[in-house]
Structure formats: C-alpha cells, structure tokens
Amino acid sequence: MEVNNALVNKLAKLSRLHFEEEEKGEIRQDLERMIHFVEKLNELDTTGVPPLMHMSDSVNRLRSDTVQG
C-alpha cells in the first residue's frame, strides 16, 4: 500500500483533523512504519494457533446489580 499525501489528506478529512505540511510528512512516515509492521506480521505462520480473545484466562467476577434506595 502506498502512503502518499492524498491518503494522508483523506484520513485527515475523515477524522476531521487539520495538519500542517510538516506534520503530514511525519504522519506519512508513521503510517509507512505501521504498514511495514503489519506486513511483517503477515509473514508469520499461524496455522493451528487459535485466535486470542482475551489476554488472560481470568474471568471478571462482577457484582449483581441491586437497587438501593
């Protein structure tokens, strides 16, 4: 995926943000690094690895909702 000024402008418009030209260059570099990182993750073989739904096996023990007056 190519990260260019048009993409940065589109993302800025969608998020209703305004960036100066210097900031757009930094954002473009950050986006390129993020995309590169995701591409590296896609190289991993995750065959047979179940999806992770939670970071731990702990179960939240929530209290009952009771009306108190």
Secondary structure, DSSP 4 states (H G I P E B T S, - for coil): ----HHHHHHHHHHTT----HHHHHHHHHHHHHHHHHHHHHHTS--TTPPPP-SSSS----PPPP----
